[in-house]
Amino acid sequence: MGIALKLGLAAMAVLATAGCDHKTLTVESDTSWQGDVTGYGTFGGTGGGEVDLDNAPDSFCWTFTKKTSAGTLRAYVHHEDWLGLRDEFVGDATTTEPNGTIGGCI
């Protein structure tokens, strides 16, 4: 394999990964919660949790509801690309309301 072909293949590999995004939905809570992420399904738990949303569409929404009257519920998405050109937190929402609901979109 010639040097030019090897360099061309390396450049294609870099460009192919440049468009790849990594999104992680983080839920922080001191109570039980349940919610839905469009296109991914229903999630729930007690305390915090993370949902890896690799290959997620460019835009999607989520809602989460506290299952108790006490406590705090927060959710946000950490959105970054593999080359480190994008590193942002989006859709941050928090509630302390009894059985409160939060939502966000990216």
C-alpha positions as CSV (number, residue, x, y, z in Angstrom):
1,M,0.0,0.0,0.0
2,G,1.5,3.3,-1.0
3,I,2.2,6.2,1.3
4,A,-0.4,8.4,-0.4
5,L,-3.1,5.7,0.0
6,K,-2.2,5.3,3.7
7,L,-2.4,9.0,4.3
8,G,-5.8,9.2,2.5
9,L,-7.2,6.4,4.6
10,A,-6.0,8.0,7.8
11,A,-7.6,11.3,6.7
12,M,-10.9,9.5,6.0
13,A,-10.8,7.9,9.4
14,V,-10.3,11.2,11.1
15,L,-13.1,12.8,9.1
16,A,-15.5,9.9,9.8
17,T,-15.1,10.3,13.5
18,A,-15.3,14.1,13.4
19,G,-19.1,13.9,12.9
20,C,-19.6,11.5,15.8
21,D,-21.2,12.9,18.9
22,H,-21.4,11.5,22.4
23,K,-24.4,12.5,24.5
24,T,-24.9,11.5,28.1
25,L,-28.2,12.3,30.0
26,T,-27.5,12.7,33.7
27,V,-30.1,12.5,36.4
28,E,-29.2,13.7,39.9
29,S,-31.7,13.0,42.6
30,D,-32.1,12.2,46.3
31,T,-35.5,10.6,45.7
32,S,-37.2,8.2,43.3
33,W,-38.0,9.3,39.8
34,Q,-39.3,8.0,36.4
35,G,-39.2,9.5,32.9
36,D,-39.0,9.1,29.2
37,V,-36.4,10.0,26.6
38,T,-37.8,10.3,23.1
39,G,-36.7,7.5,21.0
40,Y,-35.0,5.6,23.9
41,G,-37.8,4.6,26.2
42,T,-38.7,4.9,29.9
43,F,-36.1,5.1,32.7
44,G,-36.4,5.3,36.4
45,G,-34.6,4.8,39.7
46,T,-33.7,6.2,43.0
47,G,-30.8,8.5,43.3
48,G,-28.7,9.4,40.3
49,G,-28.2,7.7,37.0
50,E,-26.8,8.2,33.5
51,V,-28.1,7.2,30.1
52,D,-25.6,7.0,27.2
53,L,-27.2,8.4,24.1
54,D,-24.6,7.7,21.5
55,N,-26.0,7.8,18.0
56,A,-28.8,10.1,19.3
57,P,-30.5,12.3,16.8
58,D,-29.5,15.9,16.7
59,S,-32.6,16.8,18.6
60,F,-34.7,14.9,21.2
61,C,-36.6,15.7,24.4
62,W,-37.0,14.1,27.8
63,T,-39.3,14.4,30.8
64,F,-38.7,13.1,34.4
65,T,-41.1,13.2,37.4
66,K,-40.3,12.8,41.0
67,K,-42.3,10.0,42.6
68,T,-42.3,11.6,46.0
69,S,-43.3,14.9,47.6
70,A,-39.8,15.5,49.1
71,G,-36.4,15.8,47.5
72,T,-34.7,17.3,44.4
73,L,-34.6,16.1,40.8
74,R,-32.2,17.5,38.2
75,A,-31.4,16.3,34.7
76,Y,-29.2,17.6,31.9
77,V,-27.3,16.4,28.8
78,H,-23.5,16.5,28.4
79,H,-22.9,16.8,24.7
80,E,-19.4,16.4,23.3
81,D,-17.8,15.3,20.1
82,W,-15.0,12.8,19.8
83,L,-12.4,15.4,18.8
84,G,-13.2,17.7,21.8
85,L,-14.5,20.6,19.6
86,R,-17.9,20.6,21.3
87,D,-18.2,20.2,25.1
88,E,-21.4,21.6,26.5
89,F,-24.1,21.0,29.0
90,V,-27.7,21.6,27.7
91,G,-31.3,21.3,28.8
92,D,-30.5,21.7,32.5
93,A,-33.7,21.5,34.6
94,T,-34.3,21.1,38.4
95,T,-37.4,20.8,40.6
96,T,-38.0,20.6,44.3
97,E,-41.8,20.7,43.9
98,P,-43.8,17.8,45.3
99,N,-44.1,15.2,42.6
100,G,-42.5,17.8,40.3
101,T,-41.8,17.3,36.6
102,I,-38.9,18.5,34.6
103,G,-38.1,18.4,30.9
104,G,-35.6,19.5,28.4
105,C,-34.6,19.2,24.7
106,I,-31.4,19.3,22.8
